[in-house]
Amino acid sequence: AGNHNQINTLVSNPEIMKRVISAATSAEWEVRKEAAWVCSNIATGGLDIHAEILVHHGGLKALCGMLESSDTKIILVVLEAIEKILQMGEKLGHPYPSHIDEYGGLEQIEKLQEHENEEIYNKCVEMIETYFEGEEVDNENIAPSIQDNGFKFGVPQAKNLEKQLDAASETNPQKFNFSF
């Protein structure tokens, strides 16, 4: 996959796309690498519609699977492709972050934050902060503070939870009908 015309020819043929995606997921390593490059070229060098077609044929799932590679260059190529797909998805309103999470890609991206290559680390941190902020819920109340020569944890006490629950019940009473 090269220029827009070449990419368009490739993505316009569903059989070829299926073969490329299949090669990226289940062929021998050298073939998988080449297929990952093709997917990356479609995502990064093509139009938005080309990336959408790639995703439609399973390319995003295949790219997420390639994040388990030990090949630094392939990881960078795949991360770049996933980032382009996320950018396009955000622009067009597609929920690609949830798909990436579903395919195990978010877990792999989180693991790659510990990679020895600084470029991989930086790319993963940037992607998580930009596209997956809502995936993990951090509770700032859990962080300890120093009080009276010790740590005080801000975990809500049972009394406070009961008060919050009572207040919620009063403002939004729900009735249940258990009859059959």
C-alpha positions in Angstrom: 0.0 0.0 0.0 1.5 3.3 -1.1 -0.2 6.4 -2.5 -4.0 7.0 -2.3 -4.7 5.3 -5.6 -2.8 2.2 -4.6 -4.5 2.1 -1.2 -7.9 2.7 -2.8 -7.3 -0.3 -5.1 -6.3 -2.5 -2.2 -9.2 -1.5 0.2 -11.8 -1.7 -2.7 -11.2 -5.4 -2.9 -12.7 -7.2 0.1 -11.0 -10.5 -0.7 -7.6 -8.9 -0.7 -8.4 -7.1 2.6 -9.5 -10.3 4.2 -6.2 -12.0 3.2 -4.1 -9.1 4.5 -5.9 -9.1 7.8 -5.7 -12.9 8.0 -2.0 -12.7 7.3 -1.5 -10.1 10.0 -3.2 -12.3 12.6 -2.2 -15.9 11.8 0.7 -16.2 9.3 4.3 -16.9 10.1 6.1 -14.0 11.7 7.8 -12.4 8.6 4.4 -12.4 6.7 2.6 -11.0 9.8 5.2 -8.2 9.9 4.6 -7.3 6.2 0.8 -7.4 6.7 1.1 -5.1 9.7 3.1 -2.7 7.5 0.3 -2.8 4.9 -2.3 -2.1 7.6 -0.2 0.7 8.9 0.2 2.2 5.5 -3.5 2.1 4.9 -4.2 3.8 8.2 -1.5 6.4 8.1 -1.2 7.1 4.3 -4.8 6.7 3.2 -7.9 8.7 3.5 -10.3 8.4 6.5 -12.5 6.1 4.4 -9.6 3.8 3.8 -8.9 3.5 7.6 -12.6 2.9 8.1 -12.6 0.0 5.6 -9.5 -1.4 7.3 -11.3 -1.3 10.7 -14.4 -2.8 9.1 -12.4 -5.8 7.9 -10.8 -6.5 11.3 -7.6 -4.4 10.8 -7.8 -2.7 14.2 -8.1 -6.1 16.0 -5.1 -7.4 14.0 -3.1 -4.3 14.8 -3.9 -4.7 18.5 -2.6 -8.3 18.3 0.7 -7.1 16.9 1.3 -5.0 20.0 2.6 -8.2 21.7 5.6 -8.2 19.3 9.1 -7.9 20.6 10.1 -6.0 17.5 10.5 -2.4 18.5 10.0 -1.0 14.9 6.8 -3.0 14.4 5.5 -1.8 17.7 6.1 1.8 16.7 4.5 1.2 13.3 1.5 -0.4 14.8 1.1 2.3 17.5 1.2 5.0 14.8 -1.5 3.2 12.8 -3.7 2.8 15.9 -3.2 6.4 16.8 -4.3 7.5 13.3 -7.3 5.3 13.5 -8.2 6.8 16.9 -7.8 10.3 15.5 -10.0 9.5 12.6 -12.6 7.8 14.9 -12.7 10.8 17.2 -13.2 13.1 14.2 -16.0 10.9 12.8 -17.6 9.9 16.2 -16.6 6.3 16.1 -16.0 4.5 19.5 -12.7 3.0 18.6 -11.2 3.3 22.1 -13.7 0.9 23.4 -13.0 -1.5 20.5 -9.3 -1.3 21.2 -10.0 -2.1 24.9 -12.2 -5.0 23.8 -9.4 -6.4 21.6 -6.9 -6.3 24.4 -5.1 -3.4 22.8 -5.5 -1.0 25.8 -3.9 -3.6 28.1 -1.0 -4.0 25.7 -0.6 -0.2 25.4 -0.5 0.1 29.2 2.1 -2.7 29.4 4.2 -0.9 26.7 4.5 2.1 29.0 7.2 -0.1 30.7 9.1 -0.7 27.4 12.7 0.2 27.3 12.3 2.3 24.2 11.5 5.8 25.1 9.6 6.5 21.9 7.3 3.6 22.6 6.8 4.7 26.2 6.0 8.3 25.1 3.6 7.3 22.4 1.7 5.0 24.8 1.5 7.6 27.5 0.2 10.2 25.0 -2.4 7.7 23.5 -3.7 6.7 27.0 -4.0 10.4 28.1 -5.6 11.5 24.8 -8.0 8.6 24.0 -8.4 6.5 27.1 -8.8 9.0 29.9 -12.3 7.7 30.7 -11.3 4.1 30.8 -9.6 4.1 34.2 -11.3 5.8 37.1 -8.9 7.2 39.6 -10.3 8.2 42.9 -8.4 11.2 44.2 -9.9 10.6 47.7 -7.9 7.4 48.0 -4.5 9.1 47.9 -3.2 9.5 51.4 -2.6 12.8 53.1 -0.3 13.4 56.1 -2.1 14.2 59.3 -0.9 13.9 62.9 2.4 12.2 62.0 0.6 9.6 60.0 -1.3 9.0 56.8 -4.9 9.6 56.4 -6.7 7.9 53.6 -9.7 9.6 52.1 -11.7 6.4 51.6 -15.3 7.3 52.4 -16.5 6.1 55.8 -19.5 3.9 56.1 -21.5 6.7 57.8 -20.9 9.0 54.9 -21.9 6.3 52.4 -25.1 5.6 54.3 -25.9 9.3 54.3 -25.3 9.6 50.6 -27.4 6.5 49.9 -30.2 7.9 52.1 -30.1 11.2 50.3 -30.1 9.5 46.9 -33.1 7.3 47.9 -35.1 10.4 49.0 -34.5 12.3 45.8 -35.0 9.3 43.5 -37.2 6.7 45.1 -37.5 3.5 43.1 -40.3 1.0 43.6 -39.9 -2.6 42.7 -42.6 -5.0 41.7 -41.6 -8.6 42.5 -45.0 -10.1 41.5 -45.0 -12.4 38.5 
